[in-house]
């Protein structure tokens, strides 16, 4: 049995990647979820079953929250909980594109303490724990030192630049996009992009691992109201997600218009 939670998640992420590779471009069966929640494939479900069996057999006292497992309120009674997205970027996976990710985290009393994001087809393994730095393939990573909004490159979907969201003019940063929220957060942690922003409510499994990886890379992560993210909540959602180096985070947050109470 792995000695640490981080070792446990790394092993589990690599096992997830092995399953994903087997199904990738192999015409996996696909279903549409109810309520317009998007597609799920047999790969998502197989990875979810494997992870639940392996992780809970190693940490039987931990709770379980996964995109592909029916939610059980029993997790709310646990101090520690796994927060899992078997495949973050299922549409990307179906399309035969390589930038999907496995996102695995452990939260303790609402705060993520251990995190792994793995992109098996790009050979990218992002890791962090509260006692270890954020790393990519074993090398320490840090967020960018960008200060000025106008010089920044920010990962965000186009609707986030609607004028209704901003005080004054819409910031003139360069906008880029990646489908996987977990990958977006890791790219910020790596310093390849200066920030990421999503103003829609976020499912916890999409952002839990990335939250810690950015924080341990020296960045700041909050919801759209500038509050720290809290995980293992009743609804399993946050009020958006905003991540960047600390100075740029402050500058961007100051420009965001807050919804009326």
C-alpha positions in Angstrom: 0.0 0.0 0.0 1.4 3.5 -0.9 2.8 5.2 2.2 1.4 8.7 1.5 -1.8 10.0 0.1 0.2 11.6 -2.7 1.7 8.3 -3.7 -1.7 6.8 -3.6 -3.2 9.4 -6.0 -0.2 9.2 -8.4 -0.6 5.4 -8.7 -4.3 5.7 -9.2 -3.9 8.5 -11.8 -1.5 6.3 -13.8 -3.9 3.4 -13.6 -6.6 5.7 -14.9 -4.4 6.6 -17.8 -3.9 3.0 -18.8 -7.6 2.5 -19.0 -8.1 5.7 -21.0 -5.4 4.8 -23.5 -7.1 1.4 -24.1 -10.4 3.2 -25.0 -8.9 6.2 -26.8 -9.9 6.3 -30.5 -11.4 2.8 -30.0 -15.1 3.9 -30.5 -16.0 3.6 -26.8 -19.7 3.5 -26.0 -21.2 6.9 -25.3 -24.3 8.0 -23.4 -25.9 11.4 -22.8 -26.5 12.3 -19.2 -29.8 13.6 -18.0 -30.5 17.4 -17.6 -28.0 18.3 -20.3 -25.1 17.3 -18.2 -23.1 16.2 -21.2 -21.7 12.9 -22.4 -20.2 10.0 -20.5 -18.3 7.1 -22.0 -17.5 3.6 -21.0 -14.0 4.8 -20.2 -15.3 7.4 -17.7 -17.3 4.7 -15.9 -14.6 2.0 -16.0 -12.1 4.5 -14.5 -14.6 5.6 -11.9 -15.2 2.0 -10.8 -11.5 1.3 -10.6 -10.7 4.4 -8.6 -13.5 3.9 -6.1 -12.4 0.3 -5.5 -8.7 1.0 -5.3 -8.8 4.3 -3.3 -11.4 3.3 -0.8 -9.7 -0.1 -0.2 -6.6 1.9 0.8 -8.4 4.6 2.8 -11.6 3.1 4.0 -12.4 6.1 6.3 -12.4 8.7 3.5 -15.6 9.9 1.8 -16.2 9.8 -1.9 -17.3 12.5 -4.4 -17.0 11.8 -8.1 -18.6 13.1 -11.2 -19.5 9.6 -12.3 -20.8 8.2 -9.0 -24.3 8.9 -7.6 -23.8 11.3 -4.8 -24.1 10.0 -1.2 -24.6 12.5 1.6 -22.5 10.3 3.9 -19.4 12.0 2.5 -20.5 15.1 4.4 -19.8 13.3 7.7 -16.2 12.5 6.8 -13.3 14.7 7.7 -11.4 13.5 4.5 -12.9 12.9 1.1 -11.7 11.9 -2.3 -12.9 14.3 -5.0 -12.5 12.7 -8.4 -13.1 13.5 -12.1 -12.3 10.2 -13.9 -12.0 12.1 -17.2 -12.1 15.9 -17.2 -12.7 16.8 -20.8 -14.9 13.9 -21.9 -15.9 15.7 -25.1 -12.2 16.2 -25.9 -11.6 12.4 -25.3 -14.5 11.5 -27.6 -13.1 13.8 -30.3 -9.8 12.0 -30.2 -7.9 15.0 -28.8 -5.2 14.4 -26.3 -5.8 17.2 -23.7 -8.2 15.4 -21.4 -7.1 14.8 -17.8 -7.7 12.7 -14.8 -8.2 14.9 -11.8 -7.8 13.4 -8.3 -7.8 15.2 -5.0 -8.2 14.7 -1.3 -9.9 17.4 0.8 -9.7 17.6 4.6 -12.4 19.7 6.4 -13.1 21.6 3.2 -9.5 22.3 2.1 -7.6 20.3 -0.6 -4.5 18.7 0.9 -3.3 16.4 -1.9 -3.7 16.7 -5.6 -2.8 15.0 -8.9 -3.8 16.0 -12.5 -2.6 13.5 -15.1 -2.8 14.0 -18.9 -1.7 10.5 -20.1 -1.5 11.2 -23.8 0.6 14.3 -23.3 2.8 12.7 -20.6 2.0 15.5 -18.1 1.8 14.6 -14.4 1.0 17.6 -12.1 1.2 16.9 -8.3 1.1 18.8 -5.0 0.4 18.3 -1.4 0.2 20.8 1.5 3.7 19.7 2.5 5.3 19.6 -1.0 5.6 22.0 -3.8 3.6 21.9 -7.0 5.5 19.8 -9.6 5.2 18.8 -13.2 6.9 15.4 -13.9 8.9 15.8 -10.8 10.2 19.4 -11.4 9.0 22.3 -9.3 6.7 24.8 -11.0 5.6 28.3 -10.2 3.0 30.7 -11.4 4.0 33.7 -13.6 5.0 37.0 -12.2 2.7 39.0 -14.4 1.4 42.2 -12.9 -0.5 44.1 -15.6 -3.8 43.0 -16.8 -3.2 44.3 -20.3 0.0 42.2 -20.7 -1.6 39.0 -19.3 -2.7 35.9 -21.1 -5.8 34.4 -19.4 -7.6 31.1 -20.0 -11.3 31.8 -20.2 -14.3 31.0 -22.2 -15.6 33.9 -24.3 -18.8 34.6 -22.2 -16.5 35.6 -19.3 -15.6 38.7 -21.3 -19.2 40.0 -21.5 -19.2 43.6 -20.4 -21.8 42.8 -17.7 -19.1 41.1 -15.7 -16.7 44.0 -15.5 -16.4 47.4 -13.9 -15.6 49.8 -16.6 -14.1 48.6 -19.9 -13.6 44.8 -20.4 -9.9 44.1 -19.6 -7.8 43.8 -22.7 -5.9 40.7 -21.7 -5.2 38.0 -24.3 -7.8 35.3 -24.1 -7.0 31.6 -24.7 -9.1 28.5 -24.0 -8.6 24.8 -23.0 -11.7 22.6 -22.4 -10.4 20.9 -19.2 -10.7 23.1 -16.1 -8.2 20.9 -14.3 -5.7 21.5 -17.1 -6.3 25.2 -17.2 -5.5 25.5 -13.5 -2.3 23.4 -14.0 -1.2 25.6 -16.9 -1.5 28.6 -14.6 0.5 26.8 -11.9 3.1 26.0 -14.5 3.4 29.7 -15.6 2.5 28.9 -19.2 -0.5 31.2 -18.8 -0.9 34.1 -16.4 -4.4 33.3 -15.1 -7.7 31.5 -15.6 -11.2 32.6 -15.0 -14.6 31.0 -15.0 -17.6 32.9 -13.6 -20.1 30.1 -13.9 -20.6 27.8 -10.9 -18.0 25.0 -11.0 -18.4 21.4 -10.0 -15.8 20.6 -7.3 -14.4 17.6 -9.1 -13.3 19.8 -12.0 -11.2 22.2 -9.9 -10.3 20.6 -6.6 -6.9 19.2 -7.6 -6.0 22.3 -9.6 -6.8 24.5 -6.7 -4.0 23.0 -4.6 -1.6 22.8 -7.4 -1.9 26.5 -8.2 -1.7 27.4 -4.5 1.5 25.3 -4.0 2.9 27.0 -7.1 2.7 30.3 -5.4 -0.6 31.5 -6.9 -4.0 32.4 -5.5 -7.3 30.7 -6.1 -10.7 32.0 -5.1 -14.3 32.0 -6.3 -15.7 34.9 -8.2 -16.4 36.8 -4.9 -12.8 36.5 -3.9 -13.5 33.9 -1.2 -11.3 30.8 -0.8 -12.7 27.7 -2.3 -14.3 25.3 0.1 -14.7 21.6 -0.9 -17.0 18.7 0.0 -20.0 21.1 0.2 -23.6 19.9 0.1 -24.1 21.0 -3.5 -20.6 20.1 -4.6 -20.3 23.5 -6.5 -18.3 26.7 -6.1 -19.3 30.2 -7.2 -16.8 30.2 -10.1 -13.1 29.9 -10.0 -10.4 32.5 -10.5 -6.7 31.6 -10.4 -3.5 33.6 -11.1 -0.3 34.8 -9.5 -1.1 36.7 -6.4 -0.6 40.2 -7.9 -2.4 39.6 -11.1 -5.2 37.9 -9.1 -5.7 41.1 -7.1 -5.7 43.2 -10.2 -8.3 41.1 -12.0 -10.5 40.7 -9.0 -10.6 44.4 -8.5 -12.2 44.7 -12.0 -14.8 42.0 -11.6 -18.4 43.3 -11.1 -20.0 41.5 -8.2 -23.6 40.3 -8.7 -26.3 42.2 -6.7 -27.2 40.4 -3.5 
